[in-house]
Amino acid sequence: MTVSIWTEDRILRLTALWLEGRTAAAIASDLGRGVSRCAVLGKVYRLGLVRGPEARRARPAAPPRTKSPRETIIAARPAARLSGSLTGRSTIGPSAALLAAPRAPTATILSVRAGQCRWPYGCSGEAGFGLCGRPVARGAFCAAHAAAGYQKRPCTAESLLRMVGVD
């Protein structure tokens, strides 16, 4: 049989300190050895203790954030945000982009590093499985694989109706 750390004296002290507005960490250090912050929070929950609005500390209101000059320039010219590799992806179809991709893996699961393409070649359980390994252009893929992997689906009224189950 285990002995509980919660004696009647500790429970009364916990209740008084909690209603004063003390933090769980402060109460734990006040109650002494064997009482952690998490133990205090668990006991508060089990006892159903709540603090009144006067015990809560109001956070100071943050001043309104203004845009930096850089954000203003970027917002004013949305076309300037796109890099050259991404603007050209609409003209190159995914099949043409995949032709530019390497035909065989250049990295393995263990050798691929951050910033290298993770496009899989083959099935993960088979011999010869590997990853592309070329430098990343978008997300986790090189430019050729990103063009194939990140395609926008056309959104039509029929496709939306199908999506919600109305035929």
N, C-alpha and C positions, 0 to 999 in steps of 0.2 A: 504494500500500500504506500502511495506517495503522499507526502505532506504538501499541502497547498501553501503558496507564498502569500495568499490573501487571508490575513487575519481580520477580525472585525475592526481593529484599530487602523490597519492599513486601508481598509475599504472606506472607513469614515474620513480618513485623511485624504484619500484619493477624491472622494466626493466633494470635500470642501475645496481642495485645490482646483479641481476641474471647474467648479462653479465660480471660482474667482477669476477664471480665464487663463490659467497657466497652461503651458504647452505640455504635451505628453512626455517629451524629453525632460522638461524641468520637473515634472511630477515623479518620473522614474528616478531621477537623481536624488530627489528629496526623500523618497521612500527607502532608498538605500539598496544594499546588496541583494542581488537576485531578482530585481524588478527591472525589466527592460521597457523601452518605449512601446514596443509592440504589445507587451503584456498589459501595459496601462491602457492602450487603445482597445484591446480585446475586452478587458474588464469594463471599460466605459460602455462599450457596445452591449455587453451582456446585461449590464445594469440599466441600460436604456437612458443614460444620462444625456441631456442636451444642454447647450448653453443658450442663455437668453441673448437677445440682440444687443444688449448693453455690454456683454462680455466679449463680443466679437470685436476684433480690431478691424477698423475700416482701412482698406488700402487707399493710399493717396491716388487721386485721379491722375492718370498719365496725361501729359500735355498732348494736344492733337499733333499728329505726325504730319510733317510737310514733306513733299517730294523733294528729293535732291535734284540739282540741275541735270544730272545724268539721267535720272528716271524720267524727267520731263522731256528730254530730247528723245529718248527711246520711245516714249509713249506718243510723241508727235510724229515719229517716222516708223511705223510698224514694219514696213518693207525693209528697212535698213537692218532690222534685227536678224533677218534670215541670212544664214551663211550661203556662200555660193554653191556648196555641195547639196544643200537641201532645196534650193530654189530650182535646181536642174532636175530634181527627181521626178517631177510631173511629166517632163518630156521623155524621160527614159523609162520604159516599161520594166516591170520586175523581171521579165524573161531576159531582156537585154542586160539588165544589171547582174543577173545571176551568171551570165556568160562571162562577165568580167571577174567573177569570183574564182578563187583557186579550185581546181578539180579534186584535190586531195587535202586531208587535214595537215596542218603544219604544227599543231599543238595537241597535247593530251590534257586530260583532266588535271593531272598533277603538275604539268609544266605551264599551263596558261596563267598569266599574271593579270593584274589590274590594268585596264586599258587595252586588252586584247579581245578580239572578237570571239564570242562563245557560240557561234553557229555550229550545230552538231553535224557530223558526217557519219552516217550509219546508225546502228542501234547500240545503245549503251552496253548491252551484254555481249556483243559480238567482237571478234578479233578485228582489228583495223579501225575501231571507233576512235574518233578524234574530233578536235574543234578547229575552227578556221585559224585563229591566232593572229590575223592581221590587225593593224591598229584600229581602234574603235572610232567611229564617226558619229554615231547616234545611239544612245541607250547602251546596249551590250553588244552591238554588232558593228561590223565595218560598213562602209557606204553601200556596197553591193548587197549585203544581206539585210541591211536596214531598209533598203528600197523594197525588198521582197517581204520582209517581216512586218513592217509598219505600214500597211496599206489602209487607207480610209475606205470604209464600205459606203456605197451610195445609199443615202437615206431617202427613200421614197415613201409615199403614203402607204403603198401596199406592203413594204417591208416593215413599217411601224405597226400596221394592223396584224401582220403575221407574228411579230414579236410579242404582242399582247394577247395573242390567241384568238383574234377575231378574223375569221376567214370569209 
